[in-house]
């Protein structure tokens, strides 16, 4: 079999210059053995260095990220205390509502918190270790087909991709999703090698658990998996099709058991399915997390959907991510290269595509079963299909989604570079190598020039080194070629490495985060730029049209923009609001202070995209007689509720789910819970009119209106608090 038989040769770099090539005539056996041991030491040492460096990098300064995304952190906390919350992915320990994704990404961190206690490290270390595991798995997969050093290159590219490093240190679903998707490719290529059905079933199982991690997102790699096995697998067409149906069976069983359990479980005894207007996991799957992401018609989204309203009832048509407005750029073929995404993922996409085409041309005479070609094709289809969907989807899109492209880019760079290197005797191959290096260095210069104040000398150094490296590839001289290859790697990875190091040293929290430094115009559209700490230059977070700039977000009430909603009369870091009445610690002003990835500061009530951070006085107030209540408090929206729950370690009900728009609980149900003395306080976050919650048909608005009319309020560190155990006049 082509692939398996050539593995040992590929480990030796598969060319005459390899240090492990067979001994020449007359060479002593002892010298051969010495060379073999030297090579093995170099291989093992470099692999250890890659994995140790990745581990240290991903764990470095990890606690600076705090709870990360407090929306998921609260669900992890809930799952660590309640088996039902763990199984369903509930936002609170009392199981009022789930997060808007299946719970697989929460399961391992929740077990970690149960063992090690509630803290940032217990939540985020599992994510970092998944990142290290992803790098290791990609290394071993690439080594099987191209040898050690190309595999080191592939693993290093993945580890240094800024958006990947960002998500491997965060508690969004991406870390587990990426690990499972790489596992699916590994199993698929093993099936291509030997044709055993069990590998295809295992591939389906990986995809199925990826579905339980982020639903339809994992299905973007399925076309590439299926096409690759049909094209390069052993056996006849009929048997290959049957085997793919077996893989589909593995997918359905590994994902369907949980979906079926949720559908059959009586709705009255399980939490409400967050993100679904009708409390249905199937609706969540095919609507908000499915076709809605493609066509923008996302019922239950953070806005009214693609065909009505604006961002939370503000601004023009389209809603958040739908219709005519998307905060990370409009759908287009160049979306992956725009300001919001370019520095996150696109550094090596052009190189990956060119090297893949060149590699497939070089393998044009290989047999149909050639494993190297299958490797290139499966990763290329992963990259093209996923990037294509991300580029043209009309629904909600965030730049951190592009982390799903990182393994494909890394694998194609490693495999394609290996083929170019081994065939460099051909003039056209050297020309392609030189052109690829020049294009990569020029593109890196353009990306770095978008943040000219960030290591300003770096873009010029990258450009100069890239030009010299490309020129050095043209003559067919081994020593010169080695220098050229080293310089090319430096030129290609210097930019993403700098972005990644900046990411490691910067605190990241909130629902929308980005890797690297300030990038002008990074969020696209009316948002302006979003970079390190949310700060931006002209057109950025502090610039005209930016979140903290003149005109604010979609023109929300002049200077200060979104830096007052739920914020403070002080210049509070974060995306803290509009020009609402100013009270200390809450309900905002429009002065505008430096952003910090849209997180809040002590005393902040939180908001749509950032968690609340209650003061010690507020925590003590909420914890009064906490054991007498099922929920110590309720608040509109999961992000607002999450910080109070994490701080008090008691359930806080997120009315309306993530954005306060889910019909959970109904007004009648909420009144019944209050009558039964199950909810103590209601935290007024100042969001009643945010994201369309002023619509009287929304249950969150109905509940807020009823509470305001029925119960008295007091102010605790600037936050309005209603005691639901004490009606007015009592």
FIPA-327408 format. One line per 4 residues: number of its first residue (from 1); their letters; for each residue x, y, z of C-alpha. Coordinates in Angstrom, 1 decimal. Layout:
# residues N
NUM	A	X:Y:Z ~ ...
END
This chain:
# residues 730
1	XXXX	0.0:0.0:0.0 ~ 1.5:3.3:-1.1 ~ 1.1:5.3:2.1 ~ 2.0:2.7:4.7
5	XXXX	4.9:1.4:2.7 ~ 6.4:4.8:2.4 ~ 6.0:5.9:6.0 ~ 9.6:5.0:7.0
9	XXXX	11.0:6.8:4.0 ~ 8.9:9.8:4.7 ~ 10.1:9.9:8.2 ~ 13.6:10.2:6.7
13	XXXX	12.4:13.2:4.7 ~ 12.2:10.9:1.6 ~ 15.1:12.5:-0.4 ~ 18.8:11.7:-0.9
17	XXXX	19.8:14.6:1.4 ~ 18.1:13.0:4.4 ~ 20.4:12.2:7.4 ~ 18.7:8.8:7.7
21	XXXX	19.1:7.8:4.0 ~ 20.8:4.4:3.5 ~ 24.5:4.2:4.1 ~ 26.6:4.7:1.0
25	XXXX	28.9:1.8:-0.2 ~ 31.8:1.5:2.2 ~ 30.2:3.5:5.0 ~ 30.6:1.7:8.3
29	XXXX	27.7:0.3:10.2 ~ 28.7:2.2:13.3 ~ 28.5:5.5:11.5 ~ 25.1:4.5:10.2
33	XXXX	23.9:3.7:13.7 ~ 25.4:6.9:15.0 ~ 23.5:8.9:12.4 ~ 20.3:7.1:13.2
37	XXXX	20.6:7.9:16.9 ~ 21.4:11.5:16.1 ~ 18.4:11.8:13.9 ~ 16.1:10.2:16.5
41	XXXX	17.4:12.5:19.2 ~ 16.8:15.5:17.0 ~ 13.3:14.3:16.1 ~ 12.3:13.5:19.7
45	XXXX	13.9:16.6:21.0 ~ 12.1:18.9:18.5 ~ 8.8:17.2:19.2 ~ 9.2:17.6:22.9
49	XXXX	10.2:21.3:22.4 ~ 7.1:21.9:20.3 ~ 4.7:20.3:22.8 ~ 6.4:21.8:25.9
53	XXXX	6.5:25.3:24.4 ~ 2.9:25.0:23.4 ~ 1.9:23.9:26.8 ~ 3.8:26.7:28.5
57	XXXX	2.4:29.3:26.1 ~ -1.2:28.2:26.5 ~ -1.0:28.1:30.3 ~ 1.0:31.3:30.6
61	XXXX	-1.0:34.2:32.1 ~ -4.1:32.0:31.8 ~ -5.8:33.3:34.9 ~ -5.8:36.8:33.4
65	XXXX	-8.7:35.7:31.3 ~ -10.8:35.3:34.5 ~ -14.0:33.5:33.7 ~ -13.5:33.9:30.0
69	XXXX	-16.9:33.9:28.5 ~ -19.0:34.1:31.7 ~ -22.0:32.7:29.7 ~ -20.3:29.4:29.5
73	XXXX	-18.5:29.8:32.8 ~ -21.8:29.9:34.6 ~ -23.0:26.8:32.8 ~ -19.7:25.0:33.8
77	XXXX	-20.3:26.1:37.4 ~ -23.8:24.8:37.2 ~ -22.7:21.4:35.8 ~ -20.1:21.0:38.5
81	XXXX	-22.9:21.1:41.1 ~ -25.9:19.5:39.4 ~ -25.9:16.3:37.4 ~ -29.0:17.5:35.5
85	XXXX	-27.3:20.8:34.7 ~ -24.2:18.9:33.5 ~ -26.3:16.7:31.2 ~ -28.4:19.5:29.7
89	XXXX	-25.9:22.3:29.7 ~ -28.0:24.5:32.0 ~ -27.0:28.1:32.7 ~ -27.9:27.8:36.4
93	XXXX	-27.8:25.0:39.0 ~ -31.6:25.2:39.4 ~ -32.0:24.3:35.7 ~ -34.2:27.1:34.4
97	XXXX	-32.7:27.3:30.9 ~ -29.7:25.9:28.9 ~ -27.0:27.7:27.0 ~ -27.7:27.9:23.2
101	XXXX	-25.4:25.1:22.3 ~ -25.3:21.4:23.2 ~ -23.3:20.7:26.3 ~ -20.3:18.6:25.2
105	XXXX	-17.8:21.4:25.5 ~ -19.0:22.0:29.1 ~ -18.7:18.5:30.3 ~ -14.9:18.2:30.8
109	XXXX	-14.4:21.7:32.4 ~ -17.4:21.0:34.7 ~ -15.8:17.8:35.9 ~ -12.5:19.7:36.4
113	XXXX	-14.3:22.3:38.5 ~ -16.0:19.6:40.5 ~ -12.6:18.2:41.3 ~ -10.5:21.3:41.8
117	XXXX	-13.1:23.9:42.8 ~ -14.6:26.9:41.2 ~ -11.7:29.0:39.8 ~ -10.4:30.3:36.4
121	XXXX	-7.7:27.7:36.2 ~ -10.0:24.7:36.7 ~ -12.2:26.0:33.9 ~ -9.5:27.0:31.4
125	XXXX	-6.7:24.5:31.8 ~ -8.8:21.7:30.1 ~ -9.2:24.0:27.1 ~ -5.4:24.7:27.0
129	XXXX	-4.7:20.9:27.2 ~ -7.1:20.3:24.3 ~ -5.1:22.8:22.3 ~ -1.9:20.9:23.1
133	XXXX	-3.6:17.7:22.1 ~ -4.7:19.2:18.8 ~ -1.2:20.2:18.0 ~ 0.1:16.8:18.9
137	XXXX	-2.5:15.0:16.9 ~ -1.9:17.1:13.9 ~ 1.8:16.4:14.2 ~ 1.4:12.7:14.3
141	XXXX	-1.1:12.8:11.4 ~ 1.2:14.9:9.2 ~ 4.3:12.8:10.1 ~ 2.6:9.6:8.8
145	XXXX	2.5:11.1:5.3 ~ 5.3:13.6:5.1 ~ 7.8:12.9:7.8 ~ 9.0:14.6:11.0
149	XXXX	10.1:18.1:10.0 ~ 7.0:18.9:7.9 ~ 4.9:17.6:10.8 ~ 6.8:19.9:13.2
153	XXXX	6.1:22.8:10.8 ~ 2.4:21.9:10.7 ~ 2.1:21.6:14.5 ~ 4.0:24.9:14.9
157	XXXX	1.8:26.7:12.5 ~ -1.3:25.5:14.4 ~ 0.1:26.5:17.7 ~ 1.1:29.9:16.5
161	XXXX	-2.1:30.8:14.7 ~ -3.4:33.8:16.7 ~ -7.1:32.9:16.7 ~ -6.3:29.2:17.6
165	XXXX	-4.1:30.3:20.5 ~ -6.9:32.6:21.6 ~ -9.6:29.9:21.6 ~ -7.4:27.3:23.2
169	XXXX	-7.2:29.6:26.2 ~ -10.9:30.3:26.4 ~ -14.1:28.4:27.4 ~ -16.0:28.7:24.1
173	XXXX	-16.7:25.4:22.3 ~ -14.0:25.9:19.7 ~ -11.2:24.0:21.6 ~ -13.0:20.7:21.8
177	XXXX	-14.5:21.2:18.4 ~ -11.1:21.6:16.8 ~ -9.7:18.5:18.6 ~ -12.6:16.4:17.5
181	XXXX	-12.4:17.6:13.9 ~ -8.7:16.7:13.6 ~ -9.6:13.3:15.1 ~ -12.2:12.8:12.4
185	XXXX	-9.6:13.5:9.7 ~ -7.1:11.2:11.4 ~ -9.7:8.3:11.4 ~ -10.7:9.0:7.8
189	XXXX	-7.2:8.8:6.5 ~ -6.6:5.6:8.4 ~ -9.6:4.2:6.6 ~ -8.1:5.4:3.3
193	XXXX	-4.9:3.5:4.2 ~ -6.4:0.1:5.0 ~ -10.1:0.3:4.1 ~ -11.4:-0.9:7.5
197	XXXX	-14.9:0.1:8.3 ~ -14.1:0.6:11.9 ~ -12.1:3.7:11.1 ~ -15.0:5.2:9.2
201	XXXX	-17.3:4.5:12.1 ~ -14.8:6.2:14.4 ~ -14.7:9.1:12.1 ~ -18.5:9.4:12.3
205	XXXX	-18.3:9.2:16.1 ~ -15.8:12.1:16.2 ~ -18.1:14.2:14.0 ~ -21.1:13.2:16.1
209	XXXX	-19.5:14.4:19.3 ~ -18.4:17.5:17.4 ~ -22.1:18.0:16.7 ~ -22.8:17.8:20.4
213	XXXX	-20.1:20.5:20.8 ~ -21.3:23.1:18.2 ~ -24.0:21.5:16.2 ~ -23.9:22.3:12.4
217	XXXX	-20.4:23.9:12.6 ~ -18.8:20.4:12.5 ~ -20.7:19.4:9.4 ~ -18.6:21.8:7.3
221	XXXX	-15.8:19.2:7.2 ~ -18.1:16.3:6.2 ~ -18.1:16.9:2.5 ~ -14.3:16.8:2.4
225	XXXX	-14.3:13.6:4.4 ~ -16.8:11.9:2.2 ~ -15.3:13.0:-1.1 ~ -11.8:12.0:0.0
229	XXXX	-12.8:8.4:0.9 ~ -14.9:8.0:-2.3 ~ -11.9:9.3:-4.4 ~ -9.0:7.5:-2.7
233	XXXX	-10.4:4.7:-0.5 ~ -9.8:1.0:-1.3 ~ -12.5:-1.4:-2.5 ~ -15.1:-0.8:-5.2
237	XXXX	-17.6:2.1:-5.4 ~ -20.4:0.1:-3.9 ~ -18.5:-1.0:-0.8 ~ -17.1:2.5:-0.3
241	XXXX	-20.6:3.9:-0.3 ~ -21.8:1.3:2.2 ~ -18.8:2.2:4.4 ~ -19.7:5.9:4.3
245	XXXX	-23.2:5.0:5.4 ~ -21.6:3.1:8.3 ~ -19.8:6.4:9.1 ~ -23.1:8.2:8.9
249	XXXX	-24.5:5.7:11.4 ~ -21.7:6.4:13.8 ~ -22.4:10.1:13.5 ~ -26.1:9.7:14.1
253	XXXX	-25.7:7.4:17.1 ~ -23.0:9.5:18.8 ~ -24.9:12.7:18.4 ~ -28.5:11.4:18.3
257	XXXX	-28.6:9.7:21.7 ~ -28.4:13.1:23.4 ~ -30.8:14.8:21.0 ~ -33.3:12.0:21.4
261	XXXX	-33.0:12.1:25.2 ~ -33.7:15.8:25.2 ~ -36.7:15.4:22.8 ~ -38.2:12.6:24.9
265	XXXX	-37.6:14.1:28.3 ~ -40.7:15.8:29.6 ~ -40.3:19.5:29.1 ~ -41.8:20.2:32.6
269	XXXX	-38.8:18.4:34.2 ~ -35.9:19.7:32.1 ~ -34.5:23.2:31.5 ~ -35.8:25.3:28.7
273	XXXX	-33.7:24.9:25.5 ~ -32.0:28.3:25.2 ~ -32.0:30.0:21.8 ~ -35.2:28.2:20.7
277	XXXX	-38.5:30.1:20.7 ~ -40.5:26.9:21.1 ~ -38.3:25.0:23.6 ~ -37.1:22.5:21.0
281	XXXX	-33.6:21.2:20.5 ~ -34.5:20.3:16.9 ~ -35.5:23.9:16.3 ~ -32.3:25.2:17.9
285	XXXX	-30.3:22.7:15.6 ~ -31.9:23.6:12.3 ~ -32.8:27.2:13.1 ~ -30.6:29.5:15.2
289	XXXX	-27.6:27.1:15.0 ~ -28.3:25.8:11.5 ~ -29.9:27.4:8.5 ~ -30.4:30.6:10.3
293	XXXX	-26.6:31.1:10.3 ~ -26.6:30.7:6.5 ~ -29.6:32.8:5.5 ~ -29.7:35.2:8.5
297	XXXX	-33.2:34.3:9.5 ~ -32.2:33.5:13.1 ~ -35.3:33.4:15.3 ~ -34.1:33.6:18.9
301	XXXX	-31.0:35.5:17.8 ~ -29.5:38.6:19.4 ~ -31.6:40.7:17.1 ~ -35.0:40.4:15.3
305	XXXX	-33.5:38.4:12.4 ~ -32.4:39.2:8.9 ~ -35.7:40.6:7.7 ~ -36.7:43.1:10.3
309	XXXX	-35.5:45.5:12.9 ~ -31.9:46.4:13.6 ~ -29.3:45.7:16.2 ~ -31.6:45.2:19.1
313	XXXX	-34.1:47.6:17.7 ~ -31.5:50.3:17.0 ~ -30.1:51.2:13.7 ~ -31.0:49.9:10.2
317	XXXX	-32.3:46.6:9.0 ~ -30.6:43.4:9.4 ~ -30.1:42.8:13.1 ~ -26.9:41.6:14.6
321	XXXX	-25.2:39.7:11.9 ~ -28.2:39.5:9.6 ~ -29.5:41.3:6.5 ~ -27.6:44.5:5.7
325	XXXX	-25.3:44.7:8.8 ~ -22.7:42.3:10.2 ~ -20.3:43.5:12.9 ~ -17.4:41.5:11.3
329	XXXX	-17.9:42.5:7.7 ~ -20.5:41.9:5.1 ~ -20.6:38.5:3.2 ~ -18.0:38.6:0.4
333	XXXX	-15.3:36.4:-1.1 ~ -12.7:38.4:0.8 ~ -14.2:38.2:4.2 ~ -11.4:36.0:5.6
337	XXXX	-8.9:38.7:4.6 ~ -10.7:41.7:5.9 ~ -9.6:43.7:8.9 ~ -11.6:41.7:11.4
341	XXXX	-10.3:38.3:10.3 ~ -7.0:38.8:8.5 ~ -4.8:39.0:11.5 ~ -6.7:36.2:13.2
345	XXXX	-6.3:33.5:10.6 ~ -5.3:34.7:7.1 ~ -1.5:35.0:7.4 ~ -0.8:31.7:5.6
349	XXXX	-4.0:31.0:3.7 ~ -2.6:32.1:0.3 ~ 0.6:30.0:0.9 ~ -1.6:27.0:1.9
353	XXXX	-3.6:27.3:-1.3 ~ -0.6:27.7:-3.6 ~ 1.4:24.9:-1.9 ~ -1.6:22.6:-2.2
357	XXXX	-2.1:23.2:-5.9 ~ 1.7:22.7:-6.5 ~ 1.7:19.5:-4.4 ~ -1.3:18.0:-6.3
361	XXXX	0.5:18.7:-9.6 ~ 3.7:17.1:-8.3 ~ 1.6:14.0:-7.3 ~ -0.2:13.8:-10.7
365	XXXX	1.4:10.5:-11.6 ~ 0.8:8.9:-8.3 ~ -1.6:6.0:-8.0 ~ -5.3:6.7:-7.0
369	XXXX	-4.6:5.3:-3.5 ~ -1.7:7.7:-2.9 ~ -1.9:8.8:0.8 ~ -0.1:12.1:0.4
373	XXXX	-2.7:13.3:-2.2 ~ -5.6:12.1:0.0 ~ -4.0:14.1:2.8 ~ -3.9:17.3:0.7
377	XXXX	-7.4:16.9:-0.7 ~ -9.1:16.3:2.6 ~ -7.5:19.3:4.2 ~ -8.0:21.5:1.2
381	XXXX	-11.7:20.7:1.1 ~ -12.0:21.4:4.8 ~ -10.4:24.8:4.2 ~ -12.4:25.7:1.0
385	XXXX	-15.8:24.6:2.3 ~ -15.5:26.1:5.7 ~ -14.0:29.4:4.5 ~ -16.6:29.6:1.8
389	XXXX	-19.5:29.2:4.2 ~ -17.9:31.7:6.6 ~ -17.4:34.2:3.8 ~ -21.0:34.1:2.5
393	XXXX	-23.1:33.3:5.6 ~ -25.8:36.0:6.2 ~ -26.3:35.2:9.9 ~ -24.2:35.9:13.0
397	XXXX	-20.5:35.6:12.3 ~ -17.7:36.3:14.7 ~ -14.0:36.5:13.8 ~ -13.1:33.8:16.4
401	XXXX	-15.1:31.2:14.3 ~ -12.1:31.2:12.0 ~ -10.2:29.1:14.5 ~ -11.9:26.2:12.7
405	XXXX	-9.7:26.9:9.6 ~ -6.4:26.8:11.5 ~ -5.8:23.0:11.4 ~ -6.4:22.9:7.6
409	XXXX	-4.1:25.8:7.0 ~ -1.4:24.3:9.1 ~ -1.6:20.8:7.6 ~ -1.5:22.2:4.0
413	XXXX	1.5:24.4:4.7 ~ 3.4:21.4:6.3 ~ 2.5:18.9:3.6 ~ 2.8:21.3:0.6
417	XXXX	6.1:22.6:1.8 ~ 7.5:19.1:2.1 ~ 6.6:18.3:-1.5 ~ 8.1:21.5:-2.7
421	XXXX	11.3:20.9:-0.8 ~ 11.7:17.3:-2.1 ~ 11.1:18.4:-5.7 ~ 13.2:21.6:-5.7
425	XXXX	15.5:20.2:-8.4 ~ 12.8:21.3:-10.9 ~ 13.0:24.9:-11.9 ~ 9.3:25.6:-11.9
429	XXXX	9.1:24.2:-8.3 ~ 11.8:26.7:-7.2 ~ 9.9:29.5:-8.9 ~ 6.7:28.5:-7.1
433	XXXX	8.6:28.4:-3.8 ~ 10.1:31.8:-4.4 ~ 6.7:33.3:-5.4 ~ 5.0:31.8:-2.4
437	XXXX	7.5:33.2:0.0 ~ 7.3:36.7:-1.6 ~ 3.5:36.6:-1.6 ~ 3.5:35.5:2.1
441	XXXX	5.9:38.2:3.1 ~ 4.0:40.8:1.2 ~ 0.7:39.8:2.7 ~ 2.2:39.7:6.2
445	XXXX	3.5:43.3:5.6 ~ 0.0:44.3:4.6 ~ -1.5:42.7:7.7 ~ 1.0:44.2:10.1
449	XXXX	0.6:47.6:8.4 ~ -3.1:47.5:9.6 ~ -1.7:48.0:13.1 ~ 1.3:50.3:12.4
453	XXXX	1.9:51.1:16.1 ~ 2.4:47.4:16.9 ~ 6.1:46.5:16.7 ~ 6.5:48.9:13.8
457	XXXX	9.8:47.5:12.6 ~ 8.5:44.0:12.3 ~ 6.6:44.4:9.0 ~ 9.8:45.8:7.3
461	XXXX	11.9:43.0:8.7 ~ 9.4:40.4:7.5 ~ 9.3:42.0:4.0 ~ 13.1:42.1:3.7
465	XXXX	13.7:38.6:5.0 ~ 11.0:37.3:2.7 ~ 12.4:38.9:-0.4 ~ 15.9:37.5:0.4
469	XXXX	14.5:34.1:1.1 ~ 12.6:34.0:-2.1 ~ 15.7:34.9:-4.1 ~ 17.7:32.2:-2.3
473	XXXX	15.3:29.6:-3.5 ~ 16.0:30.2:-7.2 ~ 19.5:28.6:-7.5 ~ 19.6:24.8:-7.0
477	XXXX	22.1:24.8:-4.1 ~ 21.4:22.7:-1.1 ~ 23.1:24.9:1.5 ~ 21.5:28.0:0.0
481	XXXX	18.1:26.2:-0.1 ~ 18.4:25.4:3.6 ~ 19.1:29.0:4.4 ~ 16.2:30.0:2.2
485	XXXX	13.8:27.6:3.9 ~ 14.8:28.8:7.3 ~ 14.4:32.4:6.3 ~ 11.0:31.6:4.7
489	XXXX	9.7:30.0:7.9 ~ 10.8:33.1:9.9 ~ 9.2:35.5:7.4 ~ 6.0:33.5:7.3
493	XXXX	5.6:32.9:11.1 ~ 7.0:36.1:12.6 ~ 3.7:38.0:12.1 ~ 1.4:35.4:13.6
497	XXXX	3.8:34.7:16.4 ~ 3.9:38.4:17.3 ~ 0.1:38.4:17.3 ~ 0.0:35.2:19.4
501	XXXX	2.4:36.6:22.0 ~ 0.3:39.7:22.3 ~ -2.7:37.5:22.8 ~ -1.0:35.5:25.5
505	XXXX	-0.1:38.7:27.4 ~ -3.6:40.3:27.1 ~ -6.6:39.6:29.3 ~ -9.5:38.3:27.2
509	XXXX	-13.1:38.0:28.5 ~ -16.6:38.6:27.2 ~ -18.7:37.2:24.4 ~ -16.7:38.8:21.6
513	XXXX	-12.9:38.6:21.7 ~ -10.1:38.9:19.2 ~ -6.5:38.0:19.0 ~ -3.6:40.3:18.6
517	XXXX	-3.2:44.1:18.7 ~ -5.4:47.0:17.6 ~ -6.5:46.7:14.0 ~ -8.1:49.7:12.3
521	XXXX	-11.6:48.9:11.2 ~ -11.4:45.4:12.6 ~ -15.1:44.8:13.4 ~ -16.3:46.2:10.1
525	XXXX	-19.4:48.2:9.4 ~ -20.5:50.7:12.0 ~ -18.6:49.1:14.8 ~ -15.2:50.3:13.7
529	XXXX	-12.1:48.6:15.0 ~ -11.7:46.0:17.7 ~ -8.4:44.9:18.9 ~ -6.4:44.5:22.0
533	XXXX	-8.5:45.6:25.0 ~ -11.1:46.7:22.5 ~ -9.1:49.9:21.8 ~ -8.9:51.2:18.3
537	XXXX	-7.5:54.0:16.2 ~ -9.4:56.1:13.7 ~ -12.5:54.2:12.8 ~ -11.9:51.9:15.7
541	XXXX	-13.4:51.4:19.1 ~ -12.5:55.0:20.1 ~ -12.9:56.3:16.6 ~ -15.7:57.8:14.6
545	XXXX	-18.5:55.3:14.4 ~ -16.7:52.9:16.9 ~ -18.2:51.5:20.0 ~ -16.7:54.2:22.2
549	XXXX	-16.5:56.8:19.5 ~ -18.5:59.7:18.2 ~ -21.8:58.4:16.9 ~ -21.5:55.2:18.9
553	XXXX	-22.8:51.9:17.7 ~ -25.2:52.5:14.8 ~ -25.5:56.1:15.9 ~ -26.7:55.4:19.5
557	XXXX	-26.9:58.8:21.1 ~ -23.7:60.7:20.2 ~ -20.3:60.8:22.0 ~ -19.6:57.8:24.1
561	XXXX	-21.6:55.5:22.0 ~ -22.0:52.1:23.6 ~ -19.8:53.1:26.6 ~ -22.6:53.9:28.9
565	XXXX	-25.2:51.1:28.7 ~ -25.2:49.4:32.1 ~ -22.0:51.2:32.9 ~ -21.1:54.0:35.2
569	XXXX	-20.8:57.8:35.3 ~ -17.2:57.0:35.7 ~ -15.3:56.2:32.4 ~ -15.8:52.5:32.9
573	XXXX	-13.9:50.0:30.8 ~ -15.9:47.9:28.5 ~ -18.9:48.2:26.2 ~ -20.9:49.8:28.8
577	XXXX	-23.7:51.7:27.2 ~ -25.4:54.6:25.8 ~ -26.5:58.0:27.1 ~ -28.9:56.7:29.7
581	XXXX	-29.3:58.3:33.2 ~ -26.0:58.1:35.0 ~ -25.7:56.3:38.4 ~ -22.6:55.0:40.0
585	XXXX	-21.8:51.4:39.0 ~ -24.8:50.9:36.8 ~ -27.2:52.2:34.2 ~ -24.5:54.1:32.5
589	XXXX	-23.5:57.3:30.7 ~ -21.9:58.1:27.5 ~ -18.5:59.3:28.5 ~ -16.6:56.4:27.0
593	XXXX	-13.6:54.8:28.6 ~ -11.0:52.4:27.3 ~ -12.5:49.0:26.3 ~ -11.4:45.7:27.7
597	XXXX	-12.7:43.1:25.4 ~ -16.2:44.3:26.4 ~ -15.9:43.1:29.9 ~ -17.2:45.1:32.8
601	XXXX	-15.7:46.4:36.0 ~ -16.6:45.9:39.7 ~ -20.1:47.2:40.2 ~ -21.1:46.8:36.6
605	XXXX	-24.4:45.1:36.0 ~ -23.2:43.4:32.8 ~ -24.8:43.4:29.4 ~ -25.4:41.5:26.2
609	XXXX	-21.7:40.7:25.6 ~ -20.0:41.1:28.9 ~ -20.6:39.5:32.3 ~ -21.6:41.3:35.5
613	XXXX	-18.9:41.9:38.2 ~ -20.7:42.5:41.5 ~ -19.2:44.3:44.4 ~ -18.7:42.7:47.8
617	XXXX	-21.7:44.6:49.1 ~ -23.9:43.2:46.3 ~ -22.6:39.7:46.9 ~ -23.4:39.9:50.6
621	XXXX	-26.8:41.3:49.9 ~ -27.7:38.5:47.4 ~ -26.4:35.8:49.8 ~ -28.7:36.9:52.6
625	XXXX	-30.8:33.8:53.5 ~ -29.7:32.3:50.2 ~ -30.4:28.7:51.3 ~ -34.1:29.6:51.6
629	XXXX	-34.4:30.2:47.9 ~ -34.0:28.2:44.7 ~ -32.7:31.3:42.9 ~ -31.0:34.1:45.0
633	XXXX	-31.9:36.4:42.1 ~ -33.1:36.8:38.6 ~ -31.9:39.1:35.8 ~ -32.6:39.7:32.2
637	XXXX	-30.1:37.9:30.0 ~ -27.5:35.2:30.8 ~ -24.5:37.4:30.6 ~ -25.9:39.7:33.3
641	XXXX	-27.0:36.8:35.5 ~ -23.7:34.9:35.0 ~ -21.4:37.2:37.0 ~ -23.8:37.2:40.0
645	XXXX	-24.1:33.4:39.9 ~ -20.3:32.9:39.7 ~ -19.7:35.4:42.5 ~ -22.3:34.1:44.9
649	XXXX	-22.1:30.4:44.0 ~ -25.9:30.3:44.1 ~ -28.3:30.0:41.2 ~ -29.3:33.2:39.4
653	XXXX	-32.1:32.9:36.9 ~ -31.3:34.3:33.4 ~ -34.6:35.5:32.2 ~ -34.9:35.1:28.5
657	XXXX	-31.6:33.2:28.1 ~ -28.5:34.7:26.4 ~ -30.0:37.9:25.1 ~ -33.2:38.1:27.1
661	XXXX	-35.5:37.2:24.1 ~ -36.3:33.6:24.8 ~ -39.9:33.1:26.3 ~ -38.5:31.6:29.5
665	XXXX	-40.0:31.7:32.0 ~ -43.5:33.0:31.1 ~ -44.9:35.8:33.2 ~ -47.4:33.4:34.8
669	XXXX	-44.6:30.9:35.6 ~ -42.5:33.7:37.1 ~ -45.3:34.9:39.2 ~ -45.9:31.4:40.5
673	XXXX	-42.2:31.0:41.4 ~ -42.3:34.3:43.3 ~ -45.4:33.3:45.1 ~ -43.7:30.1:46.2
677	XXXX	-40.8:32.2:47.6 ~ -38.3:30.6:45.2 ~ -36.7:33.8:43.9 ~ -35.4:36.4:46.2
681	XXXX	-34.2:39.4:44.2 ~ -34.5:40.9:40.7 ~ -31.5:42.7:39.4 ~ -32.4:45.5:37.1
685	XXXX	-29.6:45.8:34.6 ~ -30.8:48.7:32.5 ~ -31.4:46.4:29.6 ~ -35.2:46.4:29.5
689	XXXX	-35.1:48.3:26.2 ~ -31.9:46.7:24.9 ~ -32.0:44.1:22.1 ~ -35.7:44.8:21.6
693	XXXX	-36.7:43.9:25.1 ~ -38.9:47.0:25.2 ~ -41.3:45.0:23.0 ~ -44.2:44.3:25.4
697	XXXX	-44.8:40.9:23.8 ~ -41.4:39.7:25.1 ~ -41.7:37.8:28.4 ~ -38.6:39.6:29.8
701	XXXX	-40.3:43.0:29.3 ~ -43.5:41.7:30.8 ~ -41.7:40.3:33.8 ~ -39.7:43.6:34.2
705	XXXX	-42.9:45.7:34.0 ~ -44.7:43.5:36.6 ~ -41.8:43.6:39.0 ~ -41.5:47.4:38.7
709	XXXX	-45.2:47.8:39.4 ~ -45.4:45.3:42.2 ~ -42.2:45.5:44.3 ~ -40.1:48.2:45.9
713	XXXX	-36.5:48.8:44.9 ~ -33.3:49.9:46.5 ~ -29.9:50.7:45.1 ~ -26.8:48.7:46.0
717	XXXX	-23.6:50.1:44.6 ~ -25.4:51.8:41.8 ~ -27.5:48.7:40.8 ~ -31.2:48.7:41.2
721	XXXX	-32.4:45.7:43.2 ~ -36.0:44.6:43.8 ~ -36.8:42.4:46.8 ~ -39.4:39.9:45.5
725	XXXX	-40.2:38.8:49.0 ~ -41.5:42.2:49.9 ~ -44.3:43.6:47.7 ~ -45.1:47.3:47.8
729	XX	-47.1:48.3:50.9 ~ -46.1:45.1:52.8
END
